[in-house]
Amino acid sequence: MAPERTFPPEVAEAMRADLPAVAGETVAAIVVEVPSYTEAFRGDMGRAIEKAVALALGGFLELATATGGADASRPIGPALEGAYALGRGEARNGRSMDALLAAYRVGARVAWRHMAETAVAAGMPVEGLARFAELVFAYIDQLSASSVAGHADQLASSGWARRRHLERLAGLVLTGGPAYDLVVAAERADWTPPRTLTAVLLPEERARGALAQLDARTLQAGDDAPGAEPGTDRAVLLVPDAEGRARAGLLRALRGRQAVVGPARPWQEARTSYSRALRARQLGLRPDGDDPVDTERRLAELVLRADGEALSDLRGQVLAPLEGLAPGPQEKLAETLRSWLLHQGRRERVAAELFVHPQTVRYRMGQLRELFGARLEDPRSVLELTLALGVREP
């Protein structure tokens, strides 16, 4: 037995002949009812969209007139590919899916009305119209789903591509790439350069929370940041325009995040900010409570710790007079001498810092004068003692 046809051949032929007119009326209705498409449907683009509508309608007829009964779930390749491309185009043009889905609804209504009239005039039995309506709207659902998929894929791919461009830009900044390459990379990433960038190092798991509070232009380097220690799970952020008064806001945003903050530098020279922050971390500078390590306030420590071996040798030389003492007295006298040097000999302030009586300070300083002699009055010796004692052991 020959398979049953959903539409008689004469009905299908009449509907196919009417496709250009139906496509034109569909586009005209969409322009009126979906105002955001008014400009898009003019000129050459309008003719291209009209052809796309005709392709979709033709795909529907291929589906509906299939031998062996219509199957609304059978994909019609060209039509669905066209719908997918429309969805991607909407995303590329920065539009949501709202207008396109509205256009599908309008198109389905207009096409159904005109094609149904043509089908009835060509001899389609009235009882076949219900099945026809079911096929029309099932087909529109397929087209809509394909466009939604194209829209989502375009957003995902463009977002992924931009993230890669931003990561590459961050890598170039951190390695000190040539100015021309930096400008080209910024343009490719659609990133507006700021005046300055400030490097921030912090644990990877705390980076997302920090980013939510920082300038949206903040760059995040990939896990291959130069100089990064393997397996440390450290994130590198480059924060725009955080100099001057804005730095205080940055430091507040980083409280409790175990961050190390470099200095603000012109954005094309931000590699030096990263180098400073990385050096501070490598030298073991520790946060003060929940506050981040602000390298701008720890410059003396950075200078003194830049050559740890030299600092150790300096301490050994200038503190040699204390070596003959027991550990307890040695520690107390070194602590007193440090405070005396930093407070420029003000006994009351030394006593307050050490929580001792001023007479105790007088007694200890007497011991120190016996041990160091004239060196406590010699400017060069005082400088060396200040350097040796000014920064505590890490």
N, C-alpha and C positions, 0 to 999 in steps of 0.2 A: 504494500500500500504506500502510495506517495505521501511524504510528510506534509502535514497541514501547514499552510501559510497563515501568519497572523493577519496580513493585509492582502486583499486580492491584488493582482498585478496592476490593474488599472488604477486602483487607489494609490498604490505606491508611486506609480508613474506620475499621476497628477500632483501628488505632494512634492515629488522631486522637482518637477517643472516650476513649482511655485516657490522654491527655496530662495532665489534672489529677492523676490518681493517681500517674503517673510523676514529675511535678514535685514532688509532696509527698514521695514516698519519696527522691527525689534530695536535696532540702533536708535531710531528716532524717539521711541518711547523711553529708552534708557537716558538719552540726553535730557529729556524733559523731567524725568522722575528722579534722576541721580545727578544733581547739579554739579558735583565735583568732577564729573566726566565731560562737562560741556566743552572745555577747551581741548581736552585730549582727543575728542572725536572729530575734530575739524581737520581739513586738509588731508594730506597723505596718510597720517595716522588713523584718521577716521575711516578711510577706505581699507586700510589694513585690518582694522578691528571688524569692519563689516565682513571681510573675507573670513576672519576667525569665527564670527558668528555663523556664517554659512557653513564652515567646516564642522562646527559643533552640531548644527542641525542635520547636516549630511551624515555625521556619525550616528546621530540618533536614528535616522531612517535606516541606516545599515543594520542597526541593532533591532529596530522594531519590525523590519520586513524579513528578518532572517528566516531561512527555511528550518522547519523543525520546531517552530515555536520561539517566541522572543524570550530572551534571557537577559533581564536588566542588570545582572551582575557580571555579564561577559564584558571585559574591557575593550573599548574601541580605541586602539592605539593613538592615531593621529589627533583625535579630539581631546583625549586625556592629556597627551603631551602638550597640546596647545593651551589647555587650561593650566597645566603646571607652569608653563612659561609665563602665562599671564600673572600668576601668583608671584613668581620671582620678579617680574617687572614691577609690580606694585611695591614690593619690598625695596627694590633698587631706587625707586622714586620717592621713598620715605613715607609711603602711605600704608595705613592699616588695611585689613581685609574687609572692613565694613562696607566701603563703596562697591567693591567687586561682588560681594555676596548679595548686596541689594540689587546690583545689575543682573545677577543670575535670577533673582526672584522675579524682577520685572520681565526679563527675557522669557522665562518659563511661562508666565501668564500670557504675554502677547503671542508667543509662538504657538502655545496650546490653542488659543482662540482661533488664530488664522488657519493653522494646520487642521484643526478639527472641522472647520467650515469646509475646507477643501476636500477633506476625506469624506465627509457626508455627501457633498455635492457629487463626488466621484463614485458613490455607491456603497460606502462603508455602512454596514448595519448599525443601527443605533446602539444595540447591545454591546458592540465592540468599543464604544467610546470610553467606557469605564476602564477597560484594560489599557486603552490608549493613554488616558490620563495617568494611570499608575506608572506606565513606562516613562512618560515625560518627566514626572517629578522624581522618579528613581534615578533617571539619567542626570538630571540637574544636581541631585545629591552627589553623584559620582564626580561630576565636573567641579563642584564646590570643594569636595574633599581633595581632589587633585590640586586645585589652586591653593588651598590652605597648606598642603604639603610643600608646594613650590615656594610659597611665602616664607614658611618656617625654615626651609633649607637655605634660602638666600640669606635670611637673617643670621642663621648659624654660621654659614660659610663666611659671610662678610665680617661678622664679629670675630670669628677665629682668625681671619686674615689680618684684621686690624690689631688684634692682640699680638700676633706674631711680629707685625711691623713695630709696635710699641716696644716689645721686648728687644728687638734688634736695635732700635734707637737707644734704649737704655744701655745695651751692651757697648754700643759705639761711644756713648758718653763716658762710661766707666773705663774704657780703654784709651780715652783721649783721641778719638778719631779726628781726621782733618775737618776743618770748619765746613768745607763744601759738602763732604759726605754727611755731616750732621744735619745740615740744612735740607739736603735731599731726603734723608731718612725721616726728618720731621714732617716734610710735605707728604711723603708717601704714607705716613701714619696718621695724617690729618690731625696733627698735634701742633697747637699754637705755642711757640717758644715763650717762656717767661723771662724776666730779667735775670733771675738767679735760680739755682737748684741747691738743695741741702740734702746731703746723703744721710740716711738713717739705716742702721743695722739693728735687727731685732729677730727674735725667734720666729720661724715660719708660721707657727700656729697662732701667733699674735698679729700677723700682718693684716689679715682680713678685717679685724676689728679696728685697727689703726686706719686703714684705707677709708673706712666709712666716715671718718671724722676729718679727713684731709682733703685738700684741693683735688678736684676731679681730674686734673691734669697730671697728678702724681704718677710717675713711672715706677714700674716694678721690674727689676732685672730677673732673668731666668736663673736657674740653679747653677749656671756656669759662669757666675760673676767672677771677674779676675781677682785672684788673691784669696778667694774663699777657701776655707779649709774643708776638705772632703768629709762628708758625713755630719756636718754641724747643723744642718737644717736651718740655716740663717737666711732671712729675706733681706734684700737691699731695696730701699725705697729712695726715690729722688723727688723731693718735695719742692714745688715751685714757690718762689717769692716768700720765703720764710725768714727774711732778714729783718733787722731793726725790731720794731715793736711786735711784728708778726711772729718773731721767734718764740716769745713767751707763750703764744697760743699753741704753737707746735709742741713745745715742751709739756704743756698741760695735756694735750691730746695723747701724749706718749707716756703719761704717768702709769706706773704699774705694768709696763710692757717690756721691761728689761732692755730698753733701747740705748743705743749709742748714737749720738747726733754730731755730725761733722759741721764745719762752718758753711755759711752761705757763700757761693761762688758764682760768677757769671756762668750761664747755663752751659756754654761750650767748654768751660774749664772745670766742670763739676767733678772730674776725675780726682782733683786734689782734695775735694771735700770727702770723697769716698776713702781716699788713702789715709786721711787724718782719722776718720772714724775707725777704719780697719786697724790702724796702728794703735789706737787707744784700746781697742778690744784685745789685741795681741799682747799689749803691755799689762793687761790685767786691771785697768781702771774700773772701779766698781761703782754702781749707782749709789746715791745717797738716799737710802730708804726707797720709796716708790719712784723718786725722780729719775729720769734718764740720765745717762752720762753726757753732760754738756761739755764737749771738748773746748768750747770757747772759754769756759771757766776753769779748765784744768790744764792750761797751757804750760804752767811751770812744771807740773808732773810729767807732761809729755816730753818736755825738753830734758828733764833730769833722767827720765827712764829710757830715753832714746838709745843710750849705750849702757845697758845694765851692768856689764862687766866693769866699765870705767867708774860707774857710781859706786860699785862694791869696793873697788880699789881705793877710791877717794875716802870712803868711810873707814877703811882699814888704816889708812895713813893718818888722817886727822884725828881719829878717835883712839889712837894708840895709847895715850896716857891712861885710858880707862881699863886697859886690858888686864892689869894686875888685880883688879877688884873682883869680888864675888859677883855672881850674876845679879842678885837682888840690888845691892848698892850701885852696881854699874848701870842697871836700867833706870834707877831713880835719878842718878846724876845726869845721864844722857837726856832724860825727859826734862829735867830742870834746865839744863843748858839750852835745849831746843826752845823751850818757852821763853827763856831769858833773851835769846837772840831775836826771836820773832816779835817780842814785846818791847824790844830795845831797852832792856834793863829795868822796866817798870815793875818794881817788886810786888805791888798790890795786885796788878793784873796777872802776874805769874802765879801768885798764891791763889787767886780766884780760879784760874784755869786748872790748877793742880789740886784744888781743894785741900790746901794746907795753910798753916799759919805763915804770915810774912817772915817771922823769925826763922821758920824752917827753911824758907828760901834763902835768907841771909846765911844760915849755917852751911847749906849745900853749896852756895856760890863761893863760900870761903874754901871749901874742899876743892872745888873746881879750879880756883885760882892757884892753889898749891900744886895741883896736877898739871895745869896748862901754862902757868906762869904768864910771861909777857905776850904769849900768843893771843890771849883774850883781848889785847889792846891793839894788835897788829891788823890793819884793814884786810890784807890778803888772807890771813888766817881766819879772821871773822867771816869773810866771804866763803871760804872753803868749808868751815864748820856749818854755816847756814845752808849751803848746798847739801852737805852730808846729812844734816838733821832735818832739813826743811820738808822732806817728803819721807813719810814712814815706809818701812819695808812693805812690798805688796803681799 
